[in-house]
Amino acid sequence: MLSLADIDPGQSATILEVLGHDSIATRLMEMGLTDGETIQMVGRAPMGDPLEVLIRGYRLSLRVAEAQRVLVELSNSQLAGEMT
């Protein structure tokens, strides 16, 4: 299963689950990272951390450790592009 930290800039995915039941998981969900929401990887900082994503019309920066807790599934259009 992929985490948000695993997708490349420009790829879109659907959030499946935010792992954990602690304050970090709660905060991620409060920031809009909820099941079924579409999210796009915008880019990564030069050293790889933090990541910038686009969700619900706004840009959000996340640490890689936070992004690893967000399980995603690549969108169908992304999967079709990989098969060709």
LINZITA-V813952 format. One line per field, one symbol per residue. ss: DSSP state (H for helix, E for strand, L for the rest). phi: phi as a letter, one per 40 degrees, with the letter a starting at -180 (. if undefined). burial: b if it has 16 or more other ideal C-beta (glycine too) atoms within 10 Angstrom, else e. Layout:
ss->???
phi->???
burial->???
//
This chain:
ss->LEEHHHLLLLLEEEEEEELLLLHHHHHHHHLLLLLLLEEEEEEELLLLLLEEEEELLEEEEELHHHHLLEEEEELHHHHHHHHL
phi->.cbdccccdgcbabccabchbbcccccdccchcbdgccbbccibcdcgacbbbbafgbcbbbcdcccccbcbbdcdcccccccc
burial->eebbbebeeebbbebeebeeeeeebeebeeeebeeeeebbbeebeeeeebbebebeeeebebeeebbebbbbebbeeeeeeeee
//
